[in-house]
């Protein structure tokens, strides 16, 4: 029993020392700042403004939705 406690204590000490020697990790960043979200005029899904396709004041999530809306409005 005493040997088991000594082994557990050694493992804990090794883990603590290992953690202290490691360099702190920088926080994960996606490289993009969150921007304004806009709604697709066709399906209603929200997408980042910089990814949206625009026709007039309308925003679309894909070329297919932009084309479909153009066909329906003609």
PQR file with spaces between the fields and no chain letter, atoms N, CA, C, O and H, PARSE charges and radii, in Angstrom:
ATOM       1  N    UNK     1       0.821   -1.191    0.000 -0.4000 1.5000
ATOM       2  CA   UNK     1       0.000    0.000    0.000 -0.0000 2.0000
ATOM       3  C    UNK     1       0.870    1.262    0.000  0.5500 1.7000
ATOM       4  O    UNK     1       0.587    2.238   -0.694 -0.5500 1.4000
ATOM       5  N    UNK     2       1.932    1.205    0.799 -0.4000 1.5000
ATOM       6  CA   UNK     2       2.832    2.342    0.906 -0.0000 2.0000
ATOM       7  C    UNK     2       3.520    2.601   -0.441  0.5500 1.7000
ATOM       8  O    UNK     2       3.696    3.753   -0.838 -0.5500 1.4000
ATOM       9  H    UNK     2       2.162    0.412    1.363  0.4000 1.0000
ATOM      10  N    UNK     3       3.902    1.548   -1.128 -0.4000 1.5000
ATOM      11  CA   UNK     3       4.559    1.661   -2.427 -0.0000 2.0000
ATOM      12  C    UNK     3       3.625    2.308   -3.443  0.5500 1.7000
ATOM      13  O    UNK     3       4.054    3.140   -4.243 -0.5500 1.4000
ATOM      14  H    UNK     3       3.759    0.612   -0.805  0.4000 1.0000
ATOM      15  N    UNK     4       2.360    1.931   -3.414 -0.4000 1.5000
ATOM      16  CA   UNK     4       1.367    2.499   -4.328 -0.0000 2.0000
ATOM      17  C    UNK     4       1.218    4.005   -4.107  0.5500 1.7000
ATOM      18  O    UNK     4       1.129    4.761   -5.074 -0.5500 1.4000
ATOM      19  H    UNK     4       2.011    1.255   -2.765  0.4000 1.0000
ATOM      20  N    UNK     5       1.190    4.443   -2.874 -0.4000 1.5000
ATOM      21  CA   UNK     5       1.092    5.868   -2.558 -0.0000 2.0000
ATOM      22  C    UNK     5       2.327    6.630   -3.039  0.5500 1.7000
ATOM      23  O    UNK     5       2.215    7.753   -3.531 -0.5500 1.4000
ATOM      24  H    UNK     5       1.263    3.829   -2.088  0.4000 1.0000
ATOM      25  N    UNK     6       3.490    6.024   -2.897 -0.4000 1.5000
ATOM      26  CA   UNK     6       4.724    6.663   -3.360 -0.0000 2.0000
ATOM      27  C    UNK     6       4.703    6.803   -4.880  0.5500 1.7000
ATOM      28  O    UNK     6       5.090    7.845   -5.407 -0.5500 1.4000
ATOM      29  H    UNK     6       3.581    5.112   -2.497  0.4000 1.0000
ATOM      30  N    UNK     7       4.257    5.770   -5.588 -0.4000 1.5000
ATOM      31  CA   UNK     7       4.178    5.820   -7.051 -0.0000 2.0000
ATOM      32  C    UNK     7       3.203    6.898   -7.495  0.5500 1.7000
ATOM      33  O    UNK     7       3.505    7.662   -8.412 -0.5500 1.4000
ATOM      34  H    UNK     7       3.943    4.923   -5.160  0.4000 1.0000
ATOM      35  N    UNK     8       2.048    6.974   -6.865 -0.4000 1.5000
ATOM      36  CA   UNK     8       1.046    7.999   -7.203 -0.0000 2.0000
ATOM      37  C    UNK     8       1.612    9.387   -6.957  0.5500 1.7000
ATOM      38  O    UNK     8       1.420   10.283   -7.778 -0.5500 1.4000
ATOM      39  H    UNK     8       1.802    6.353   -6.120  0.4000 1.0000
ATOM      40  N    UNK     9       2.309    9.582   -5.836 -0.4000 1.5000
ATOM      41  CA   UNK     9       2.904   10.881   -5.527 -0.0000 2.0000
ATOM      42  C    UNK     9       3.961   11.255   -6.564  0.5500 1.7000
ATOM      43  O    UNK     9       4.032   12.411   -6.980 -0.5500 1.4000
ATOM      44  H    UNK     9       2.465    8.854   -5.169  0.4000 1.0000
ATOM      45  N    UNK    10       4.774   10.301   -6.983 -0.4000 1.5000
ATOM      46  CA   UNK    10       5.788   10.568   -7.994 -0.0000 2.0000
ATOM      47  C    UNK    10       5.161   10.938   -9.336  0.5500 1.7000
ATOM      48  O    UNK    10       5.641   11.846  -10.014 -0.5500 1.4000
ATOM      49  H    UNK    10       4.717    9.362   -6.645  0.4000 1.0000
ATOM      50  N    UNK    11       4.107   10.250   -9.717 -0.4000 1.5000
ATOM      51  CA   UNK    11       3.423   10.556  -10.976 -0.0000 2.0000
ATOM      52  C    UNK    11       2.856   11.974  -10.932  0.5500 1.7000
ATOM      53  O    UNK    11       2.965   12.719  -11.907 -0.5500 1.4000
ATOM      54  H    UNK    11       3.717    9.512   -9.166  0.4000 1.0000
ATOM      55  N    UNK    12       2.266   12.339   -9.828 -0.4000 1.5000
ATOM      56  CA   UNK    12       1.707   13.690   -9.683 -0.0000 2.0000
ATOM      57  C    UNK    12       2.809   14.739   -9.752  0.5500 1.7000
ATOM      58  O    UNK    12       2.640   15.773  -10.398 -0.5500 1.4000
ATOM      59  H    UNK    12       2.178   11.735   -9.037  0.4000 1.0000
ATOM      60  N    UNK    13       3.929   14.484   -9.095 -0.4000 1.5000
ATOM      61  CA   UNK    13       5.050   15.435   -9.126 -0.0000 2.0000
ATOM      62  C    UNK    13       5.588   15.574  -10.545  0.5500 1.7000
ATOM      63  O    UNK    13       5.862   16.689  -10.989 -0.5500 1.4000
ATOM      64  H    UNK    13       4.066   13.644   -8.570  0.4000 1.0000
ATOM      65  N    UNK    14       5.744   14.473  -11.262 -0.4000 1.5000
ATOM      66  CA   UNK    14       6.232   14.514  -12.643 -0.0000 2.0000
ATOM      67  C    UNK    14       5.268   15.313  -13.518  0.5500 1.7000
ATOM      68  O    UNK    14       5.708   16.107  -14.349 -0.5500 1.4000
ATOM      69  H    UNK    14       5.522   13.567  -10.902  0.4000 1.0000
ATOM      70  N    UNK    15       3.973   15.117  -13.345 -0.4000 1.5000
ATOM      71  CA   UNK    15       2.984   15.850  -14.132 -0.0000 2.0000
ATOM      72  C    UNK    15       3.067   17.351  -13.851  0.5500 1.7000
ATOM      73  O    UNK    15       2.978   18.156  -14.778 -0.5500 1.4000
ATOM      74  H    UNK    15       3.615   14.472  -12.670  0.4000 1.0000
ATOM      75  N    UNK    16       3.234   17.731  -12.604 -0.4000 1.5000
ATOM      76  CA   UNK    16       3.316   19.143  -12.244 -0.0000 2.0000
ATOM      77  C    UNK    16       4.581   19.771  -12.831  0.5500 1.7000
ATOM      78  O    UNK    16       4.527   20.864  -13.394 -0.5500 1.4000
ATOM      79  H    UNK    16       3.307   17.078  -11.851  0.4000 1.0000
ATOM      80  N    UNK    17       5.715   19.085  -12.700 -0.4000 1.5000
ATOM      81  CA   UNK    17       6.970   19.610  -13.241 -0.0000 2.0000
ATOM      82  C    UNK    17       6.887   19.727  -14.751  0.5500 1.7000
ATOM      83  O    UNK    17       7.339   20.719  -15.322 -0.5500 1.4000
ATOM      84  H    UNK    17       5.759   18.197  -12.242  0.4000 1.0000
ATOM      85  N    UNK    18       6.322   18.738  -15.396 -0.4000 1.5000
ATOM      86  CA   UNK    18       6.176   18.760  -16.855 -0.0000 2.0000
ATOM      87  C    UNK    18       5.320   19.948  -17.291  0.5500 1.7000
ATOM      88  O    UNK    18       5.658   20.626  -18.262 -0.5500 1.4000
ATOM      89  H    UNK    18       5.955   17.932  -14.932  0.4000 1.0000
ATOM      90  N    UNK    19       4.242   20.202  -16.602 -0.4000 1.5000
ATOM      91  CA   UNK    19       3.363   21.324  -16.928 -0.0000 2.0000
ATOM      92  C    UNK    19       4.058   22.670  -16.717  0.5500 1.7000
ATOM      93  O    UNK    19       3.841   23.602  -17.491 -0.5500 1.4000
ATOM      94  H    UNK    19       3.968   19.652  -15.813  0.4000 1.0000
ATOM      95  N    UNK    20       4.879   22.780  -15.694 -0.4000 1.5000
ATOM      96  CA   UNK    20       5.592   24.034  -15.426 -0.0000 2.0000
ATOM      97  C    UNK    20       6.650   24.313  -16.487  0.5500 1.7000
ATOM      98  O    UNK    20       6.914   25.476  -16.790 -0.5500 1.4000
ATOM      99  H    UNK    20       5.055   22.023  -15.066  0.4000 1.0000
ATOM     100  N    UNK    21       7.259   23.285  -17.055 -0.4000 1.5000
ATOM     101  CA   UNK    21       8.302   23.467  -18.059 -0.0000 2.0000
ATOM     102  C    UNK    21       7.751   23.759  -19.441  0.5500 1.7000
ATOM     103  O    UNK    21       8.465   24.305  -20.282 -0.5500 1.4000
ATOM     104  H    UNK    21       7.044   22.340  -16.809  0.4000 1.0000
ATOM     105  N    UNK    22       6.513   23.415  -19.693 -0.4000 1.5000
ATOM     106  CA   UNK    22       5.929   23.660  -21.010 -0.0000 2.0000
ATOM     107  C    UNK    22       5.679   25.148  -21.202  0.5500 1.7000
ATOM     108  O    UNK    22       5.349   25.870  -20.261 -0.5500 1.4000
ATOM     109  H    UNK    22       5.933   22.972  -19.010  0.4000 1.0000
ATOM     110  N    UNK    23       5.845   25.587  -22.447 -0.4000 1.5000
ATOM     111  CA   UNK    23       5.530   26.966  -22.774 -0.0000 2.0000
ATOM     112  C    UNK    23       4.018   27.119  -22.827  0.5500 1.7000
ATOM     113  O    UNK    23       3.318   26.212  -23.277 -0.5500 1.4000
ATOM     114  H    UNK    23       6.113   25.001  -23.211  0.4000 1.0000
ATOM     115  N    UNK    24       3.511   28.251  -22.375 -0.4000 1.5000
ATOM     116  CA   UNK    24       2.061   28.452  -22.467 -0.0000 2.0000
ATOM     117  C    UNK    24       1.630   28.531  -23.926  0.5500 1.7000
ATOM     118  O    UNK    24       2.301   29.153  -24.749 -0.5500 1.4000
ATOM     119  H    UNK    24       4.079   28.988  -22.009  0.4000 1.0000
ATOM     120  N    UNK    25       0.539   27.915  -24.228 -0.4000 1.5000
ATOM     121  CA   UNK    25       0.006   27.918  -25.590 -0.0000 2.0000
ATOM     122  C    UNK    25      -0.757   29.202  -25.846  0.5500 1.7000
ATOM     123  O    UNK    25      -1.538   29.643  -25.004 -0.5500 1.4000
ATOM     124  H    UNK    25      -0.006   27.409  -23.559  0.4000 1.0000
ATOM     125  N    UNK    26      -0.535   29.805  -27.004 -0.4000 1.5000
ATOM     126  CA   UNK    26      -1.330   30.991  -27.340 -0.0000 2.0000
ATOM     127  C    UNK    26      -2.768   30.565  -27.637  0.5500 1.7000
ATOM     128  O    UNK    26      -2.995   29.451  -28.108 -0.5500 1.4000
ATOM     129  H    UNK    26       0.100   29.447  -27.689  0.4000 1.0000
ATOM     130  N    UNK    27      -3.731   31.432  -27.370 -0.4000 1.5000
ATOM     131  CA   UNK    27      -5.121   31.070  -27.653 -0.0000 2.0000
ATOM     132  C    UNK    27      -5.327   30.858  -29.153  0.5500 1.7000
ATOM     133  O    UNK    27      -4.751   31.565  -29.979 -0.5500 1.4000
ATOM     134  H    UNK    27      -3.546   32.337  -26.988  0.4000 1.0000
ATOM     135  N    UNK    28      -6.145   29.888  -29.480 -0.4000 1.5000
ATOM     136  CA   UNK    28      -6.425   29.575  -30.883 -0.0000 2.0000
ATOM     137  C    UNK    28      -7.190   30.724  -31.522  0.5500 1.7000
ATOM     138  O    UNK    28      -8.170   31.222  -30.967 -0.5500 1.4000
ATOM     139  H    UNK    28      -6.613   29.314  -28.809  0.4000 1.0000
ATOM     140  N    UNK    29      -6.730   31.135  -32.694 -0.4000 1.5000
ATOM     141  CA   UNK    29      -7.402   32.204  -33.416 -0.0000 2.0000
ATOM     142  C    UNK    29      -7.636   31.747  -34.836  0.5500 1.7000
ATOM     143  O    UNK    29      -6.766   31.137  -35.457 -0.5500 1.4000
ATOM     144  H    UNK    29      -5.935   30.730  -33.145  0.4000 1.0000
ATOM     145  N    UNK    30      -8.797   32.039  -35.339 -0.4000 1.5000
ATOM     146  CA   UNK    30      -9.131   31.625  -36.698 -0.0000 2.0000
ATOM     147  C    UNK    30      -8.521   32.558  -37.735  0.5500 1.7000
ATOM     148  O    UNK    30      -8.564   32.252  -38.926 -0.5500 1.4000
ATOM     149  H    UNK    30      -9.504   32.535  -34.835  0.4000 1.0000
ATOM     150  N    UNK    31      -7.965   33.669  -37.322 -0.4000 1.5000
ATOM     151  CA   UNK    31      -7.362   34.603  -38.248 -0.0000 2.0000
ATOM     152  C    UNK    31      -8.336   35.663  -38.739  0.5500 1.7000
ATOM     153  O    UNK    31      -7.931   36.613  -39.408 -0.5500 1.4000
ATOM     154  H    UNK    31      -7.930   33.918  -36.354  0.4000 1.0000
ATOM     155  N    UNK    32      -9.595   35.513  -38.420 -0.4000 1.5000
ATOM     156  CA   UNK    32     -10.590   36.489  -38.856 -0.0000 2.0000
ATOM     157  C    UNK    32     -11.327   37.027  -37.642  0.5500 1.7000
ATOM     158  O    UNK    32     -11.625   36.300  -36.694 -0.5500 1.4000
ATOM     159  H    UNK    32      -9.924   34.740  -37.876  0.4000 1.0000
ATOM     160  N    UNK    33     -11.605   38.280  -37.696 -0.4000 1.5000
ATOM     161  CA   UNK    33     -12.416   38.888  -36.664 -0.0000 2.0000
ATOM     162  C    UNK    33     -13.881   38.690  -37.033  0.5500 1.7000
ATOM     163  O    UNK    33     -14.235   38.767  -38.210 -0.5500 1.4000
ATOM     164  H    UNK    33     -11.363   38.871  -38.466  0.4000 1.0000
ATOM     165  N    UNK    34     -14.731   38.439  -36.054 -0.4000 1.5000
ATOM     166  CA   UNK    34     -16.141   38.285  -36.381 -0.0000 2.0000
ATOM     167  C    UNK    34     -16.685   39.575  -36.986  0.5500 1.7000
ATOM     168  O    UNK    34     -16.405   40.671  -36.502 -0.5500 1.4000
ATOM     169  H    UNK    34     -14.444   38.376  -35.098  0.4000 1.0000
ATOM     170  N    UNK    35     -17.449   39.428  -38.029 -0.4000 1.5000
ATOM     171  CA   UNK    35     -17.977   40.595  -38.710 -0.0000 2.0000
ATOM     172  C    UNK    35     -19.485   40.621  -38.667  0.5500 1.7000
ATOM     173  O    UNK    35     -20.122   39.842  -37.958 -0.5500 1.4000
ATOM     174  H    UNK    35     -17.676   38.537  -38.422  0.4000 1.0000
ATOM     175  N    UNK    36     -20.037   41.520  -39.429 -0.4000 1.5000
ATOM     176  CA   UNK    36     -21.477   41.681  -39.503 -0.0000 2.0000
ATOM     177  C    UNK    36     -22.087   40.500  -40.249  0.5500 1.7000
ATOM     178  O    UNK    36     -21.546   40.052  -41.259 -0.5500 1.4000
ATOM     179  H    UNK    36     -19.519   42.153  -40.005  0.4000 1.0000
ATOM     180  N    UNK    37     -23.199   40.005  -39.755 -0.4000 1.5000
ATOM     181  CA   UNK    37     -23.917   38.908  -40.394 -0.0000 2.0000
ATOM     182  C    UNK    37     -25.106   39.482  -41.153  0.5500 1.7000
ATOM     183  O    UNK    37     -25.787   40.388  -40.673 -0.5500 1.4000
ATOM     184  H    UNK    37     -23.638   40.369  -38.934  0.4000 1.0000
ATOM     185  N    UNK    38     -25.346   38.938  -42.350 -0.4000 1.5000
ATOM     186  CA   UNK    38     -26.479   39.370  -43.171 -0.0000 2.0000
ATOM     187  C    UNK    38     -27.305   38.152  -43.537  0.5500 1.7000
ATOM     188  O    UNK    38     -26.817   37.022  -43.509 -0.5500 1.4000
ATOM     189  H    UNK    38     -24.793   38.202  -42.740  0.4000 1.0000
ATOM     190  N    UNK    39     -28.561   38.394  -43.882 -0.4000 1.5000
ATOM     191  CA   UNK    39     -29.494   37.308  -44.168 -0.0000 2.0000
ATOM     192  C    UNK    39     -29.678   37.145  -45.668  0.5500 1.7000
ATOM     193  O    UNK    39     -29.840   38.126  -46.393 -0.5500 1.4000
ATOM     194  H    UNK    39     -28.957   39.312  -43.905  0.4000 1.0000
ATOM     195  N    UNK    40     -29.652   35.889  -46.133 -0.4000 1.5000
ATOM     196  CA   UNK    40     -29.892   35.589  -47.543 -0.0000 2.0000
ATOM     197  C    UNK    40     -31.339   35.939  -47.866  0.5500 1.7000
ATOM     198  O    UNK    40     -32.255   35.547  -47.144 -0.5500 1.4000
ATOM     199  H    UNK    40     -29.520   35.091  -45.544  0.4000 1.0000
ATOM     200  N    UNK    41     -31.540   36.679  -48.955 -0.4000 1.5000
ATOM     201  CA   UNK    41     -32.882   37.097  -49.345 -0.0000 2.0000
ATOM     202  C    UNK    41     -33.712   35.916  -49.845  0.5500 1.7000
ATOM     203  O    UNK    41     -34.937   36.009  -49.912 -0.5500 1.4000
ATOM     204  H    UNK    41     -30.795   36.997  -49.541  0.4000 1.0000
ATOM     205  N    UNK    42     -33.061   34.812  -50.195 -0.4000 1.5000
ATOM     206  CA   UNK    42     -33.784   33.661  -50.732 -0.0000 2.0000
ATOM     207  C    UNK    42     -34.161   32.660  -49.642  0.5500 1.7000
ATOM     208  O    UNK    42     -35.335   32.322  -49.491 -0.5500 1.4000
ATOM     209  H    UNK    42     -32.066   34.736  -50.141  0.4000 1.0000
ATOM     210  N    UNK    43     -33.178   32.186  -48.886 -0.4000 1.5000
ATOM     211  CA   UNK    43     -33.451   31.118  -47.916 -0.0000 2.0000
ATOM     212  C    UNK    43     -33.492   31.588  -46.468  0.5500 1.7000
ATOM     213  O    UNK    43     -33.992   30.872  -45.602 -0.5500 1.4000
ATOM     214  H    UNK    43     -32.224   32.460  -49.008  0.4000 1.0000
ATOM     215  N    UNK    44     -32.971   32.787  -46.193 -0.4000 1.5000
ATOM     216  CA   UNK    44     -33.033   33.323  -44.837 -0.0000 2.0000
ATOM     217  C    UNK    44     -31.865   32.960  -43.947  0.5500 1.7000
ATOM     218  O    UNK    44     -31.829   33.378  -42.789 -0.5500 1.4000
ATOM     219  H    UNK    44     -32.565   33.369  -46.897  0.4000 1.0000
ATOM     220  N    UNK    45     -30.906   32.195  -44.447 -0.4000 1.5000
ATOM     221  CA   UNK    45     -29.760   31.819  -43.624 -0.0000 2.0000
ATOM     222  C    UNK    45     -28.860   33.035  -43.416  0.5500 1.7000
ATOM     223  O    UNK    45     -28.753   33.885  -44.299 -0.5500 1.4000
ATOM     224  H    UNK    45     -30.935   31.855  -45.387  0.4000 1.0000
ATOM     225  N    UNK    46     -28.214   33.122  -42.253 -0.4000 1.5000
ATOM     226  CA   UNK    46     -27.297   34.219  -41.962 -0.0000 2.0000
ATOM     227  C    UNK    46     -25.880   33.810  -42.355  0.5500 1.7000
ATOM     228  O    UNK    46     -25.435   32.702  -42.058 -0.5500 1.4000
ATOM     229  H    UNK    46     -28.301   32.432  -41.535  0.4000 1.0000
ATOM     230  N    UNK    47     -25.183   34.718  -43.025 -0.4000 1.5000
ATOM     231  CA   UNK    47     -23.814   34.492  -43.470 -0.0000 2.0000
ATOM     232  C    UNK    47     -22.997   35.750  -43.200  0.5500 1.7000
ATOM     233  O    UNK    47     -23.557   36.841  -43.096 -0.5500 1.4000
ATOM     234  H    UNK    47     -25.544   35.619  -43.267  0.4000 1.0000
ATOM     235  N    UNK    48     -21.671   35.607  -43.086 -0.4000 1.5000
ATOM     236  CA   UNK    48     -20.842   36.807  -42.910 -0.0000 2.0000
ATOM     237  C    UNK    48     -20.988   37.738  -44.108  0.5500 1.7000
ATOM     238  O    UNK    48     -21.064   37.282  -45.249 -0.5500 1.4000
ATOM     239  H    UNK    48     -21.215   34.721  -43.171  0.4000 1.0000
ATOM     240  N    UNK    49     -21.026   39.023  -43.850 -0.4000 1.5000
ATOM     241  CA   UNK    49     -21.248   40.012  -44.903 -0.0000 2.0000
ATOM     242  C    UNK    49     -20.194   39.919  -46.008  0.5500 1.7000
ATOM     243  O    UNK    49     -20.518   40.097  -47.182 -0.5500 1.4000
ATOM     244  H    UNK    49     -20.965   39.393  -42.923  0.4000 1.0000
ATOM     245  N    UNK    50     -18.948   39.644  -45.649 -0.4000 1.5000
ATOM     246  CA   UNK    50     -17.892   39.590  -46.651 -0.0000 2.0000
ATOM     247  C    UNK    50     -18.018   38.366  -47.569  0.5500 1.7000
ATOM     248  O    UNK    50     -17.396   38.339  -48.631 -0.5500 1.4000
ATOM     249  H    UNK    50     -18.686   39.499  -44.696  0.4000 1.0000
ATOM     250  N    UNK    51     -18.801   37.364  -47.186 -0.4000 1.5000
ATOM     251  CA   UNK    51     -19.004   36.187  -48.022 -0.0000 2.0000
ATOM     252  C    UNK    51     -20.278   36.271  -48.860  0.5500 1.7000
ATOM     253  O    UNK    51     -20.486   35.454  -49.757 -0.5500 1.4000
ATOM     254  H    UNK    51     -19.306   37.387  -46.323  0.4000 1.0000
ATOM     255  N    UNK    52     -21.116   37.236  -48.578 -0.4000 1.5000
ATOM     256  CA   UNK    52     -22.411   37.346  -49.253 -0.0000 2.0000
ATOM     257  C    UNK    52     -22.269   37.889  -50.668  0.5500 1.7000
ATOM     258  O    UNK    52     -21.400   38.716  -50.943 -0.5500 1.4000
ATOM     259  H    UNK    52     -20.947   37.900  -47.850  0.4000 1.0000
ATOM     260  N    UNK    53     -23.126   37.419  -51.555 -0.4000 1.5000
ATOM     261  CA   UNK    53     -23.238   37.967  -52.906 -0.0000 2.0000
ATOM     262  C    UNK    53     -24.324   39.029  -52.857  0.5500 1.7000
ATOM     263  O    UNK    53     -25.349   38.845  -52.201 -0.5500 1.4000
ATOM     264  H    UNK    53     -23.832   36.747  -51.331  0.4000 1.0000
ATOM     265  N    UNK    54     -24.101   40.138  -53.549 -0.4000 1.5000
ATOM     266  CA   UNK    54     -25.013   41.274  -53.450 -0.0000 2.0000
ATOM     267  C    UNK    54     -25.614   41.606  -54.803  0.5500 1.7000
ATOM     268  O    UNK    54     -24.938   41.577  -55.831 -0.5500 1.4000
ATOM     269  H    UNK    54     -23.268   40.287  -54.082  0.4000 1.0000
ATOM     270  N    UNK    55     -26.905   41.923  -54.777 -0.4000 1.5000
ATOM     271  CA   UNK    55     -27.608   42.465  -55.944 -0.0000 2.0000
ATOM     272  C    UNK    55     -28.509   43.570  -55.418  0.5500 1.7000
ATOM     273  O    UNK    55     -29.530   43.302  -54.785 -0.5500 1.4000
ATOM     274  H    UNK    55     -27.454   41.947  -53.942  0.4000 1.0000
ATOM     275  N    UNK    56     -28.129   44.803  -55.683 -0.4000 1.5000
ATOM     276  CA   UNK    56     -28.874   45.932  -55.107 -0.0000 2.0000
ATOM     277  C    UNK    56     -28.701   45.930  -53.602  0.5500 1.7000
ATOM     278  O    UNK    56     -27.578   45.921  -53.098 -0.5500 1.4000
ATOM     279  H    UNK    56     -27.299   45.020  -56.197  0.4000 1.0000
ATOM     280  N    UNK    57     -29.810   45.940  -52.888 -0.4000 1.5000
ATOM     281  CA   UNK    57     -29.781   45.889  -51.428 -0.0000 2.0000
ATOM     282  C    UNK    57     -29.905   44.463  -50.910  0.5500 1.7000
ATOM     283  O    UNK    57     -29.802   44.237  -49.704 -0.5500 1.4000
ATOM     284  H    UNK    57     -30.722   45.948  -53.297  0.4000 1.0000
ATOM     285  N    UNK    58     -30.119   43.514  -51.782 -0.4000 1.5000
ATOM     286  CA   UNK    58     -30.318   42.115  -51.390 -0.0000 2.0000
ATOM     287  C    UNK    58     -28.981   41.395  -51.234  0.5500 1.7000
ATOM     288  O    UNK    58     -28.034   41.666  -51.972 -0.5500 1.4000
ATOM     289  H    UNK    58     -30.202   43.698  -52.762  0.4000 1.0000
ATOM     290  N    UNK    59     -28.910   40.479  -50.272 -0.4000 1.5000
ATOM     291  CA   UNK    59     -27.716   39.665  -50.044 -0.0000 2.0000
ATOM     292  C    UNK    59     -28.106   38.196  -50.236  0.5500 1.7000
ATOM     293  O    UNK    59     -29.217   37.792  -49.893 -0.5500 1.4000
ATOM     294  H    UNK    59     -29.680   40.259  -49.672  0.4000 1.0000
ATOM     295  N    UNK    60     -27.180   37.403  -50.786 -0.4000 1.5000
ATOM     296  CA   UNK    60     -27.446   35.990  -51.066 -0.0000 2.0000
ATOM     297  C    UNK    60     -26.287   35.138  -50.574  0.5500 1.7000
ATOM     298  O    UNK    60     -25.137   35.578  -50.560 -0.5500 1.4000
ATOM     299  H    UNK    60     -26.277   37.731  -51.064  0.4000 1.0000
ATOM     300  N    UNK    61     -26.605   33.910  -50.171 -0.4000 1.5000
ATOM     301  CA   UNK    61     -25.582   33.005  -49.644 -0.0000 2.0000
ATOM     302  C    UNK    61     -24.869   32.240  -50.757  0.5500 1.7000
ATOM     303  O    UNK    61     -23.777   31.718  -50.533 -0.5500 1.4000
ATOM     304  H    UNK    61     -27.539   33.552  -50.183  0.4000 1.0000
ATOM     305  N    UNK    62     -25.458   32.163  -51.946 -0.4000 1.5000
ATOM     306  CA   UNK    62     -24.826   31.425  -53.041 -0.0000 2.0000
ATOM     307  C    UNK    62     -25.268   32.010  -54.382  0.5500 1.7000
ATOM     308  O    UNK    62     -26.255   32.740  -54.477 -0.5500 1.4000
ATOM     309  H    UNK    62     -26.345   32.588  -52.127  0.4000 1.0000
ATOM     310  N    UNK    63     -24.503   31.660  -55.406 -0.4000 1.5000
ATOM     311  CA   UNK    63     -24.839   32.103  -56.755 -0.0000 2.0000
ATOM     312  C    UNK    63     -26.170   31.506  -57.194  0.5500 1.7000
ATOM     313  O    UNK    63     -26.942   32.164  -57.892 -0.5500 1.4000
ATOM     314  H    UNK    63     -23.702   31.066  -55.329  0.4000 1.0000
ATOM     315  N    UNK    64     -26.449   30.262  -56.793 -0.4000 1.5000
ATOM     316  CA   UNK    64     -27.707   29.615  -57.159 -0.0000 2.0000
ATOM     317  C    UNK    64     -28.904   30.384  -56.607  0.5500 1.7000
ATOM     318  O    UNK    64     -29.909   30.542  -57.299 -0.5500 1.4000
ATOM     319  H    UNK    64     -25.821   29.727  -56.226  0.4000 1.0000
ATOM     320  N    UNK    65     -28.804   30.861  -55.373 -0.4000 1.5000
ATOM     321  CA   UNK    65     -29.917   31.615  -54.786 -0.0000 2.0000
ATOM     322  C    UNK    65     -30.069   32.978  -55.446  0.5500 1.7000
ATOM     323  O    UNK    65     -31.190   33.451  -55.636 -0.5500 1.4000
ATOM     324  H    UNK    65     -27.987   30.732  -54.811  0.4000 1.0000
ATOM     325  N    UNK    66     -28.974   33.603  -55.790 -0.4000 1.5000
ATOM     326  CA   UNK    66     -29.045   34.879  -56.504 -0.0000 2.0000
ATOM     327  C    UNK    66     -29.718   34.676  -57.863  0.5500 1.7000
ATOM     328  O    UNK    66     -30.604   35.445  -58.240 -0.5500 1.4000
ATOM     329  H    UNK    66     -28.064   33.219  -55.636  0.4000 1.0000
ATOM     330  N    UNK    67     -29.298   33.641  -58.598 -0.4000 1.5000
ATOM     331  CA   UNK    67     -29.901   33.354  -59.918 -0.0000 2.0000
ATOM     332  C    UNK    67     -31.382   33.004  -59.796  0.5500 1.7000
ATOM     333  O    UNK    67     -32.200   33.444  -60.603 -0.5500 1.4000
ATOM     334  H    UNK    67     -28.579   33.017  -58.292  0.4000 1.0000
ATOM     335  N    UNK    68     -31.717   32.211  -58.779 -0.4000 1.5000
ATOM     336  CA   UNK    68     -33.132   31.816  -58.588 -0.0000 2.0000
ATOM     337  C    UNK    68     -33.997   33.029  -58.292  0.5500 1.7000
ATOM     338  O    UNK    68     -35.106   33.148  -58.812 -0.5500 1.4000
ATOM     339  H    UNK    68     -31.052   31.854  -58.123  0.4000 1.0000
ATOM     340  N    UNK    69     -33.497   33.920  -57.465 -0.4000 1.5000
ATOM     341  CA   UNK    69     -34.250   35.128  -57.130 -0.0000 2.0000
ATOM     342  C    UNK    69     -34.394   36.042  -58.365  0.5500 1.7000
ATOM     343  O    UNK    69     -35.427   36.685  -58.551 -0.5500 1.4000
ATOM     344  H    UNK    69     -32.596   33.823  -57.042  0.4000 1.0000
ATOM     345  N    UNK    70     -33.357   36.087  -59.193 -0.4000 1.5000
ATOM     346  CA   UNK    70     -33.430   36.894  -60.421 -0.0000 2.0000
ATOM     347  C    UNK    70     -34.469   36.329  -61.380  0.5500 1.7000
ATOM     348  O    UNK    70     -35.196   37.089  -62.019 -0.5500 1.4000
ATOM     349  H    UNK    70     -32.518   35.565  -59.042  0.4000 1.0000
ATOM     350  N    UNK    71     -34.549   35.008  -61.488 -0.4000 1.5000
ATOM     351  CA   UNK    71     -35.555   34.371  -62.360 -0.0000 2.0000
ATOM     352  C    UNK    71     -36.965   34.632  -61.839  0.5500 1.7000
ATOM     353  O    UNK    71     -37.879   34.892  -62.622 -0.5500 1.4000
ATOM     354  H    UNK    71     -33.958   34.390  -60.969  0.4000 1.0000
ATOM     355  N    UNK    72     -37.144   34.563  -60.531 -0.4000 1.5000
ATOM     356  CA   UNK    72     -38.467   34.759  -59.949 -0.0000 2.0000
ATOM     357  C    UNK    72     -38.933   36.212  -60.035  0.5500 1.7000
ATOM     358  O    UNK    72     -40.134   36.470  -60.113 -0.5500 1.4000
ATOM     359  H    UNK    72     -36.402   34.351  -59.895  0.4000 1.0000
ATOM     360  N    UNK    73     -38.002   37.158  -60.021 -0.4000 1.5000
ATOM     361  CA   UNK    73     -38.391   38.560  -60.057 -0.0000 2.0000
ATOM     362  C    UNK    73     -38.619   39.058  -61.469  0.5500 1.7000
ATOM     363  O    UNK    73     -39.193   40.130  -61.656 -0.5500 1.4000
ATOM     364  H    UNK    73     -37.026   36.948  -59.957  0.4000 1.0000
ATOM     365  N    UNK    74     -38.177   38.295  -62.479 -0.4000 1.5000
ATOM     366  CA   UNK    74     -38.343   38.713  -63.876 -0.0000 2.0000
ATOM     367  C    UNK    74     -39.711   38.396  -64.398  0.5500 1.7000
ATOM     368  O    UNK    74     -40.012   38.684  -65.556 -0.5500 1.4000
ATOM     369  H    UNK    74     -37.710   37.424  -62.327  0.4000 1.0000
